Amino acid sequence: MLVNGSLFRAVNWHAESGGIQWVDQLRLPYHFEQVISCNPEDAATAIESMQVRGAPSIGVAAACGLALAWKQDRKNFFDHWLPRFRATRPTAVNLFHACDMMQACAATYPTTSQMIECAQSYADSEVSANQRIGEYMAELLAVGERRILTHCNAGWLAAVDWGTATSGIYHLARAGEKPFVWVDETRPRLQGARLTAWELSQEGIDCRIQADGAAAWMMANGKVDAIVVGADRIAANGDVANKIGTYALSLAAREHGVPMYVAAPTSSFDKDCHCGGDILIEQRDDDEVLCMDGLDGCGQIQHVRVAASGVPANNPAFDVTPNANLSGIVSEIGLWRSCDT
């Protein structure tokens, strides 16, 4: 997608260096910076630290990191590097699908070039899926005044290119429509305010950042035509794990008759997970809730505490939205029905 008029992917194999390249999402929206590394441990750390985040981007980072591990440290690939990448984040199922694919490729003892091609093929398949998701989503989002609400960041930063939730919005804009987006700030890490709003503004799409708690009120006042969010894991019965706050959105949407969709590639589906109750929800550090990063008056990024001292925090990174609360789940093959229906 576009950054200052030029095209970028969130994660990619960097042929010139023979390593992996990613956009450092922790520095956005203040600084746009791409990191290049030939060390697979750097790729794993980037996933853990959320320099790379979003289920599809996590999967591609793992695939490229494992290709790099095969190139640099083949003898430890199965015993060290596969478990290392699998342990980076627990909820996003794309990570495990990517690791499974790279493990299957490695089991054939391919050349380094073949492992790199496998990782690149995985990345290209994700991008192609996201583009097709947008074609389906655009039709569903072309309602009313095209006032669309989204939560967290399910844009190209999270999904390599196009995004999942944003893909339909981008398709509408490129078709000559003028979508408007309510961007939930998305506490505690503010991925909506920092990342989604930045992405949309780079594409020239009109949007407003709002507090998460404002979403239900905007629905009650008839100012939301549709909601679209991404997913980190979708169970066989259609329950969806996504950024914390998604479940509350679904309750408000159902109360006020606002259609709510999940946009996700099939790599986010987990057929071995029967229902949402089986999904492991990642618990993250208290610091994410108690502190914030921002620019000071001199343009320097500062990390400051905003909460009362001595009080701990509860920080589940995700919640689970029951399938019954959703209007539909859209993948690259269209409107998806759960295995239980």
Backbone torsions as a table, in degrees:
resi	resn	phi	psi	omega
1	MET	NA	-176.4	-169.9
2	LEU	-92.4	136.1	167.4
3	VAL	-134.4	114.6	-176.5
4	ASN	52.2	37.1	175.6
5	GLY	85.3	-2.8	179.3
6	SER	-110.1	153.3	-176.6
7	LEU	-89.5	137.9	179.1
8	PHE	-141.6	158.9	165.9
9	ARG	-113.9	153.3	-179.1
10	ALA	-69.3	-35.1	-179.8
11	VAL	-142.8	140.5	177.0
12	ASN	-161.9	159.6	171.4
13	TRP	-75.2	133.0	-177.7
14	HIS	-103.1	97.0	-171.9
15	ALA	-63.0	-35.9	-175.5
16	GLU	-62.1	-39.3	-179.2
17	SER	-95.1	-15.9	-173.8
18	GLY	72.7	33.4	-178.5
19	GLY	-138.6	-160.6	-178.6
20	ILE	-110.3	144.5	178.6
21	GLN	-126.0	137.0	177.1
22	TRP	-144.8	156.5	172.7
23	VAL	-81.0	127.3	177.9
24	ASP	-78.0	101.0	-175.7
25	GLN	-72.5	-16.8	179.1
26	LEU	-71.3	-20.6	-177.9
27	ARG	-93.9	-8.0	178.0
28	LEU	-83.5	151.0	3.6
29	PRO	-91.1	9.1	-173.5
30	TYR	-76.9	-38.5	-178.5
31	HIS	-138.4	131.4	173.3
32	PHE	-94.7	116.1	-175.2
33	GLU	-140.6	132.8	173.7
34	GLN	-103.8	135.9	179.5
35	VAL	-105.3	137.0	175.5
36	ILE	-120.7	132.1	179.5
37	SER	-144.8	145.6	173.3
38	CYS	-107.6	15.4	-179.3
39	ASN	-111.3	116.6	-178.6
40	PRO	-60.8	-28.7	178.2
41	GLU	-64.0	-34.5	176.8
42	ASP	-62.7	-38.2	178.7
43	ALA	-66.0	-42.2	178.5
44	ALA	-64.2	-42.6	179.5
45	THR	-65.6	-35.6	178.4
46	ALA	-62.0	-36.9	176.8
47	ILE	-68.6	-47.0	-178.1
48	GLU	-62.5	-40.3	-176.3
49	SER	-81.7	-8.9	-178.5
50	MET	72.9	21.5	162.6
51	GLN	-59.3	-39.5	171.0
52	VAL	-112.1	125.1	179.1
53	ARG	-147.3	168.9	-172.7
54	GLY	96.2	128.5	-169.7
55	ALA	-53.3	-51.3	-179.8
56	PRO	-64.9	-39.5	178.5
57	SER	-66.0	-36.7	175.9
58	ILE	-60.6	-44.9	179.5
59	GLY	-60.3	-43.8	-179.5
60	VAL	-68.3	-39.8	177.3
61	ALA	-60.9	-40.4	177.9
62	ALA	-66.0	-42.3	179.9
63	ALA	-61.8	-45.8	179.4
64	CYS	-68.5	-38.5	177.7
65	GLY	-62.7	-37.9	179.0
66	LEU	-72.9	-34.1	173.2
67	ALA	-61.8	-39.8	177.5
68	LEU	-66.0	-39.9	177.4
69	ALA	-62.8	-39.5	177.6
70	TRP	-63.1	-37.3	179.6
71	LYS	-71.5	-41.0	-171.2
72	GLN	-94.7	-31.6	-169.0
73	ASP	-147.9	56.7	-172.0
74	ARG	-58.2	-35.8	-175.1
75	LYS	-65.2	-22.9	-180.0
76	ASN	-105.9	12.7	-174.3
77	PHE	-60.6	-50.6	-173.5
78	PHE	-78.2	-39.2	-174.7
79	ASP	-83.3	-29.0	-176.8
80	HIS	-114.5	-54.7	-168.1
81	TRP	-72.2	-39.4	176.2
82	LEU	-61.3	-51.2	176.6
83	PRO	-61.6	-34.6	-179.7
84	ARG	-61.1	-48.0	-178.8
85	PHE	-71.8	-36.2	178.4
86	ARG	-62.3	-26.9	-175.9
87	ALA	-88.1	-0.8	-172.9
88	THR	-69.2	-42.8	176.8
89	ARG	-143.2	140.1	-173.1
90	PRO	-92.7	-20.3	-167.6
91	THR	-96.0	-41.2	-174.8
92	ALA	-70.9	113.1	-174.1
93	VAL	-72.4	-22.9	177.9
94	ASN	-54.8	-36.7	178.6
95	LEU	-55.2	-46.3	-175.4
96	PHE	-74.0	-35.3	175.2
97	HIS	-63.0	-42.1	179.2
98	ALA	-64.3	-43.9	178.6
99	CYS	-63.0	-40.0	178.2
100	ASP	-62.4	-42.5	-179.1
101	MET	-64.9	-43.8	-179.4
102	MET	-69.1	-33.1	175.7
103	GLN	-64.7	-43.2	179.5
104	ALA	-63.6	-39.6	177.9
105	CYS	-65.6	-44.5	-178.0
106	ALA	-64.2	-29.6	-178.7
107	ALA	-64.0	-18.7	177.2
108	THR	-89.6	1.0	-177.3
109	TYR	50.3	63.0	-177.9
110	PRO	-77.4	172.4	170.1
111	THR	-73.8	166.2	176.1
112	THR	-59.4	-41.6	179.9
113	SER	-60.3	-38.9	179.5
114	GLN	-67.9	-37.0	176.5
115	MET	-66.3	-40.9	177.7
116	ILE	-63.8	-42.3	178.1
117	GLU	-61.9	-36.3	178.2
118	CYS	-63.8	-44.8	178.6
119	ALA	-64.6	-42.0	179.3
120	GLN	-66.3	-37.2	177.6
121	SER	-64.0	-39.7	177.2
122	TYR	-61.7	-44.9	179.1
123	ALA	-61.8	-44.8	-179.1
124	ASP	-64.5	-35.4	179.7
125	SER	-67.1	-37.1	177.4
126	GLU	-64.3	-44.6	-179.2
127	VAL	-63.6	-44.1	178.7
128	SER	-61.2	-41.4	178.7
129	ALA	-63.2	-43.6	-179.5
130	ASN	-62.5	-38.9	178.8
131	GLN	-64.7	-41.3	179.2
132	ARG	-69.2	-36.0	174.9
133	ILE	-55.1	-44.6	-178.8
134	GLY	-61.6	-33.9	178.9
135	GLU	-64.5	-41.0	177.1
136	TYR	-71.9	-43.7	-175.8
137	MET	-65.5	-34.2	-177.5
138	ALA	-57.8	-38.0	179.5
139	GLU	-67.5	-38.4	-178.8
140	LEU	-73.6	-29.7	-177.6
141	LEU	-88.1	-10.5	-179.0
142	ALA	-81.7	62.9	-179.0
143	VAL	-126.9	150.1	176.7
144	GLY	53.6	-132.7	-179.9
145	GLU	-92.1	13.6	179.4
146	ARG	59.1	38.8	176.5
147	ARG	-92.8	105.5	-169.6
148	ILE	-111.1	135.2	177.8
149	LEU	-108.6	135.5	176.8
150	THR	-134.7	162.2	-172.6
151	HIS	-131.9	138.5	-177.9
152	CYS	63.9	-153.6	177.2
153	ASN	-124.8	108.5	172.6
154	ALA	-118.9	40.5	179.3
155	GLY	-97.8	-162.9	-174.5
156	TRP	-66.3	-28.6	176.5
157	LEU	-60.7	-35.9	-178.8
158	ALA	-86.2	-15.3	-169.5
159	ALA	-135.5	27.1	175.1
160	VAL	76.8	-55.2	177.4
161	ASP	-159.7	154.1	-178.5
162	TRP	69.0	-43.1	-172.5
163	GLY	86.5	175.6	176.2
164	THR	-105.8	-67.8	178.0
165	ALA	-63.2	-34.8	-177.5
166	THR	-83.0	-16.2	-174.3
167	SER	-58.7	-43.2	177.8
168	GLY	-64.4	-34.8	177.9
169	ILE	-65.8	-43.8	178.8
170	TYR	-64.1	-38.3	177.4
171	HIS	-63.9	-41.8	176.9
172	LEU	-59.4	-46.4	-178.0
173	ALA	-62.7	-41.2	-177.8
174	ARG	-75.3	-14.7	174.4
175	ALA	-88.7	2.8	178.5
176	GLY	96.5	-0.8	176.3
177	GLU	-75.5	168.8	177.9
178	LYS	-126.1	73.4	179.5
179	PRO	-66.7	150.0	174.4
180	PHE	-120.7	137.9	-174.0
181	VAL	-122.7	125.0	166.3
182	TRP	-83.4	119.6	-176.8
183	VAL	-105.3	105.4	173.4
184	ASP	-61.5	133.5	-179.1
185	GLU	-60.3	-36.1	175.1
186	THR	70.2	77.6	172.2
187	ARG	-70.3	151.1	7.1
188	PRO	-95.1	-13.2	-173.5
189	ARG	-94.5	-1.4	173.0
190	LEU	59.8	39.8	-179.7
191	GLN	-65.6	-28.8	176.5
192	GLY	-69.7	-51.6	-178.0
193	ALA	-65.3	-40.0	-175.6
194	ARG	-83.7	-40.4	-168.4
195	LEU	-106.4	-54.0	-177.6
196	THR	-63.0	-45.7	179.7
197	ALA	-61.7	-39.1	177.8
198	TRP	-64.1	-46.4	177.7
199	GLU	-56.9	-50.9	-176.6
200	LEU	-62.4	-40.5	179.5
201	SER	-66.1	-33.9	176.5
202	GLN	-64.1	-30.0	179.5
203	GLU	-91.8	1.2	178.1
204	GLY	74.7	25.5	-178.7
205	ILE	-97.6	128.7	-177.7
206	ASP	-66.3	130.7	-179.1
207	CYS	-153.6	162.6	174.5
208	ARG	-135.7	136.4	174.4
209	ILE	-84.4	135.9	177.6
210	GLN	-137.0	155.5	173.8
211	ALA	-61.6	144.6	-179.9
212	ASP	-52.8	-40.0	-177.0
213	GLY	-69.7	-8.8	179.1
214	ALA	-82.3	-16.6	-171.6
215	ALA	-59.5	-47.9	-177.9
216	ALA	-62.3	-38.9	-179.5
217	TRP	-66.3	-37.9	177.6
218	MET	-65.3	-36.2	175.3
219	MET	-65.3	-44.7	-178.4
220	ALA	-61.0	-29.3	-179.6
221	ASN	-93.3	12.1	174.4
222	GLY	69.7	29.1	-175.9
223	LYS	-108.4	12.5	177.5
224	VAL	-127.3	123.2	179.8
225	ASP	-92.4	-27.4	179.7
226	ALA	-163.8	155.7	175.5
227	ILE	-121.4	138.3	174.0
228	VAL	-139.5	131.8	179.8
229	VAL	-132.7	168.9	176.1
230	GLY	-94.3	-160.9	179.4
231	ALA	-155.9	144.7	173.7
232	ASP	-99.4	-24.8	174.6
233	ARG	-161.6	137.5	178.0
234	ILE	-121.9	121.2	-178.5
235	ALA	-75.6	167.9	-177.0
236	ALA	-62.2	-27.6	179.8
237	ASN	-90.0	4.7	177.3
238	GLY	91.7	0.3	172.8
239	ASP	-66.4	144.7	-171.0
240	VAL	-124.8	125.3	170.5
241	ALA	-92.0	124.9	178.3
242	ASN	-147.8	179.8	-176.0
243	LYS	-51.6	140.5	179.8
244	ILE	-51.7	134.5	-175.3
245	GLY	108.4	-16.5	179.9
246	THR	-66.6	-41.0	179.4
247	TYR	-59.5	-44.9	178.9
248	ALA	-62.1	-39.0	176.3
249	LEU	-59.4	-41.6	-177.3
250	SER	-64.5	-35.3	178.4
251	LEU	-66.2	-44.0	178.6
252	ALA	-66.6	-39.8	179.9
253	ALA	-62.8	-42.9	179.3
254	ARG	-65.0	-40.1	179.8
255	GLU	-62.7	-38.0	-173.3
256	HIS	-104.6	8.2	175.3
257	GLY	67.8	30.7	178.6
258	VAL	-95.8	125.0	179.6
259	PRO	-64.3	135.0	-179.8
260	MET	-127.4	124.6	-176.4
261	TYR	-119.3	149.6	169.0
262	VAL	-108.4	130.8	177.3
263	ALA	-113.5	121.6	-176.7
264	ALA	-159.5	143.4	175.0
265	PRO	-72.8	164.1	-179.5
266	THR	-64.1	-17.4	176.5
267	SER	-68.9	-12.5	176.7
268	SER	-92.8	0.0	-179.7
269	PHE	-91.6	138.7	179.9
270	ASP	-123.7	94.2	-176.4
271	LYS	-67.9	-18.9	179.6
272	ASP	-86.2	-5.2	178.3
273	CYS	-102.1	111.7	-171.8
274	HIS	-66.8	-45.1	-175.7
275	CYS	-150.1	172.3	-176.6
276	GLY	-59.9	-29.4	179.5
277	GLY	-65.0	-16.2	-180.0
278	ASP	-90.4	-4.2	-176.3
279	ILE	-84.8	128.6	177.2
280	LEU	-74.9	122.2	-179.8
281	ILE	-96.6	121.7	-178.5
282	GLU	-69.2	129.4	172.9
283	GLN	-102.0	123.7	-175.8
284	ARG	-108.0	174.6	-172.6
285	ASP	-63.0	144.0	177.9
286	ASP	-55.5	-33.5	-174.4
287	ASP	-55.5	-31.2	-178.6
288	GLU	-64.4	-30.4	179.4
289	VAL	-87.1	-36.7	-171.4
290	LEU	-85.2	-17.7	-175.1
291	CYS	-130.8	166.0	178.8
292	MET	-142.9	153.5	171.1
293	ASP	-105.1	148.4	176.9
294	GLY	-170.9	171.3	178.9
295	LEU	-86.5	136.4	173.0
296	ASP	-88.7	-175.9	-176.7
297	GLY	-64.0	-18.2	179.1
298	CYS	-96.6	6.0	179.2
299	GLY	79.9	16.3	178.6
300	GLN	-99.0	140.7	178.5
301	ILE	-76.1	125.7	179.8
302	GLN	-120.9	145.4	177.3
303	HIS	-106.6	114.9	-173.9
304	VAL	-128.1	150.4	175.2
305	ARG	-85.2	136.7	-179.9
306	VAL	-118.4	-3.4	-175.7
307	ALA	-110.7	164.7	177.2
308	ALA	-60.1	138.6	-179.0
309	SER	-73.2	150.4	176.4
310	GLY	81.1	1.6	-179.6
311	VAL	-110.2	123.0	179.2
312	PRO	-75.8	172.1	-177.0
313	ALA	-124.1	159.6	170.4
314	ASN	-109.5	124.1	-171.9
315	ASN	-137.2	66.5	170.5
316	PRO	-71.4	129.8	-176.0
317	ALA	-76.7	-24.1	-174.4
318	PHE	-136.4	164.4	167.1
319	ASP	-134.9	176.2	-178.0
320	VAL	-119.3	126.4	177.4
321	THR	-101.5	122.4	178.6
322	PRO	-62.5	143.1	179.7
323	ASN	-56.4	-32.5	-178.2
324	ALA	-63.3	-21.1	-179.9
325	ASN	-84.1	-5.9	-173.1
326	LEU	-104.2	149.3	174.2
327	SER	-81.2	-24.7	178.8
328	GLY	174.4	159.8	173.0
329	ILE	-119.1	126.4	-175.6
330	VAL	-115.3	123.4	174.3
331	SER	-114.0	-172.4	-179.7
332	GLU	-69.4	-11.0	177.4
333	ILE	-103.5	8.7	175.1
334	GLY	110.6	-156.4	-179.7
335	LEU	-71.9	121.9	-172.3
336	TRP	-96.8	141.1	175.1
337	ARG	-110.6	141.1	-178.2
338	SER	-66.4	158.9	179.1
339	CYS	-65.7	-18.1	-177.3
340	ASP	-90.8	0.3	-177.8
341	THR	-109.1	NA	NA
